[in-house]
């Protein structure tokens, strides 16, 4: 549990340093940080409200990953992919 908290900040630092500036996406960085907060809140599984908050952070992080995927790939029919 101690090292789990450090995984996403370490990943965000690696992403920031080693991604070329023309490929860097703030959306991905925010998604990684939201996943970090999801990890932090899911560490205390004994409280239902914190568990729901942690799952919500993961949900919004994954939404940002999907948005970045649609923007980067230039998919014109994104409504068919996201089922909206």
C-alpha positions in Angstrom: 0.0 0.0 0.0 2.9 2.3 0.7 4.3 2.1 -2.9 0.9 2.2 -4.6 0.6 6.0 -3.9 3.9 6.7 -5.6 3.2 4.9 -8.9 1.1 7.6 -10.6 3.2 10.6 -9.6 6.2 8.7 -10.9 4.4 8.0 -14.1 3.4 11.6 -14.5 7.0 12.8 -14.0 8.3 10.2 -16.6 5.5 11.3 -19.0 6.4 15.0 -18.6 10.1 14.5 -19.0 10.3 11.9 -21.8 7.4 12.9 -24.0 8.4 15.1 -26.9 6.8 18.5 -26.7 4.9 18.2 -29.9 3.3 14.9 -28.6 2.7 16.1 -25.0 -0.9 16.3 -23.9 -2.1 18.0 -20.8 -5.2 15.8 -21.0 -3.2 12.7 -20.4 -1.3 14.4 -17.6 -4.5 15.4 -15.8 -5.9 11.9 -16.4 -2.8 10.4 -14.7 -3.2 12.8 -11.8 -6.9 11.9 -11.4 -5.9 8.3 -11.3 -3.4 9.2 -8.5 -6.3 10.7 -6.5 -8.4 7.6 -7.3 -5.6 5.5 -5.8 -5.4 7.6 -2.7 -9.1 7.6 -2.0 -9.4 3.8 -2.7 -6.8 3.0 0.0 -9.4 3.5 2.6 -12.0 1.0 1.5 -13.7 1.0 4.9 -15.5 4.2 4.0 -18.1 4.0 1.3 -18.1 7.7 0.4 -14.3 7.7 -0.1 -14.6 4.5 -2.2 -17.2 6.2 -4.5 -15.0 9.3 -4.7 -12.0 7.2 -5.7 -14.0 5.4 -8.4 -15.2 8.8 -9.6 -11.7 10.0 -10.0 -10.8 6.9 -12.0 -14.0 7.4 -14.1 -13.1 11.0 -15.0 -9.5 10.1 -15.7 -10.6 7.5 -18.2 -13.0 10.0 -19.8 -10.0 12.3 -20.3 -8.1 9.4 -21.9 -10.9 8.8 -24.3 -11.2 12.5 -25.2 -7.5 12.6 -25.9 -7.8 9.4 -28.0 -10.5 11.0 -30.1 -8.6 14.3 -30.5 -5.3 12.6 -31.4 -6.6 10.1 -33.9 -8.9 12.6 -35.6 -11.8 10.2 -35.6 -14.7 11.9 -37.4 -17.3 9.4 -36.3 -16.5 9.5 -32.6 -20.2 9.3 -31.7 -20.3 5.7 -33.1 -17.3 4.8 -31.0 -18.5 6.3 -27.7 -22.0 5.1 -28.2 -23.6 8.5 -27.8 
